[in-house]
Amino acid sequence: MELLVARNEINQKPKKIELSKIEDKVEKNGNAIFYFDRENSHKSLLDLQDHFEEKGYSFYMEEIKYGLADNEYIYQVHIIK
């Protein structure tokens, strides 16, 4: 599974991150906060949630608006042991 990390610049293309790298960060620290781009499908993020909840982690996700337009948001995800 690949997800798109939130972009730093509006005109920039989002970078991809593999599930294995997300797992490594979470397992190393016991928890992690990630910011994902709006171009990720909601289903992909729910699949990510299912993956970590099956491993016994708590998963919190919310949309963060950074502008007034409908498409100006990112997903903030907390994964906690």
NORURFEN-V701938 format. One record per residue. N is the residue number from 1. RES is the residue in three letters. PHI is phi in degrees with one decimal (none if undefined). OMEGA is omega in radians with two decimals (* if undefined). NEAR is the number of other ideal C-beta (glycine too) atoms within 12 Angstrom. Layout:
# NORURFEN-V701938
<<N/RES/PHI/OMEGA/NEAR> <N/RES/PHI/OMEGA/NEAR>>
This chain:
# NORURFEN-V701938
<<1/MET/none/3.07/24> <2/GLU/-119.5/3.07/21> <3/LEU/-125.2/-3.13/35> <4/LEU/-100.2/3.11/26> <5/VAL/-77.1/-3.14/27> <6/ALA/-56.6/-3.13/29> <7/ARG/-77.7/3.13/21> <8/ASN/-88.8/3.14/14> <9/GLU/-123.3/-3.08/10> <10/ILE/-61.1/-3.08/16> <11/ASN/-85.9/-3.09/7> <12/GLN/-80.8/3.04/13> <13/LYS/-82.1/3.13/14> <14/PRO/-69.7/3.13/23> <15/LYS/-90.6/-3.13/19> <16/LYS/-93.8/3.05/19> <17/ILE/-133.9/-3.14/26> <18/GLU/-81.9/3.09/16> <19/LEU/-57.5/-3.12/23> <20/SER/-62.4/3.12/14> <21/LYS/-70.9/3.07/19> <22/ILE/-64.1/3.12/33> <23/GLU/-59.4/-3.14/21> <24/ASP/-58.6/-3.13/14> <25/LYS/-64.2/-3.11/21> <26/VAL/-67.6/-3.11/28> <27/GLU/-68.6/-3.14/18> <28/LYS/-66.5/-3.06/13> <29/ASN/-99.8/-3.06/17> <30/GLY/86.0/3.05/14> <31/ASN/-162.6/3.14/19> <32/ALA/-163.4/3.04/27> <33/ILE/-119.6/3.12/22> <34/PHE/-125.6/3.05/33> <35/TYR/-120.0/-3.09/28> <36/PHE/-110.4/-3.10/36> <37/ASP/-70.4/3.13/34> <38/ARG/-67.0/-3.13/29> <39/GLU/-75.7/3.03/23> <40/ASN/-69.6/3.06/30> <41/SER/-75.7/3.12/17> <42/HIS/-61.3/3.12/17> <43/LYS/-63.3/3.11/12> <44/SER/-61.6/3.13/26> <45/LEU/-70.4/3.06/33> <46/LEU/-68.8/3.04/19> <47/ASP/-63.5/3.08/21> <48/LEU/-62.2/3.10/35> <49/GLN/-60.0/3.13/27> <50/ASP/-58.9/-3.12/17> <51/HIS/-58.6/-3.08/23> <52/PHE/-77.3/3.10/31> <53/GLU/-67.8/3.07/18> <54/GLU/-64.7/3.12/11> <55/LYS/-89.0/3.09/19> <56/GLY/92.8/3.12/14> <57/TYR/-90.4/2.96/25> <58/SER/-90.3/-3.04/18> <59/PHE/-131.9/3.11/30> <60/TYR/-125.0/-3.10/20> <61/MET/-134.6/3.04/28> <62/GLU/-150.4/3.06/16> <63/GLU/-88.1/3.10/21> <64/ILE/-111.9/3.10/20> <65/LYS/-84.6/3.10/15> <66/TYR/-121.1/3.12/19> <67/GLY/-156.9/-3.10/12> <68/LEU/-89.8/-3.12/8> <69/ALA/-72.7/-3.11/10> <70/ASP/-63.0/-3.08/9> <71/ASN/-95.5/3.14/14> <72/GLU/-102.8/3.13/16> <73/TYR/-153.0/3.02/22> <74/ILE/-134.2/3.06/30> <75/TYR/-102.0/3.06/33> <76/GLN/-106.5/-3.08/24> <77/VAL/-124.3/3.04/36> <78/HIS/-111.4/3.07/24> <79/ILE/-119.4/-3.01/33> <80/ILE/-129.3/3.12/18> <81/LYS/-75.0/*/17>>
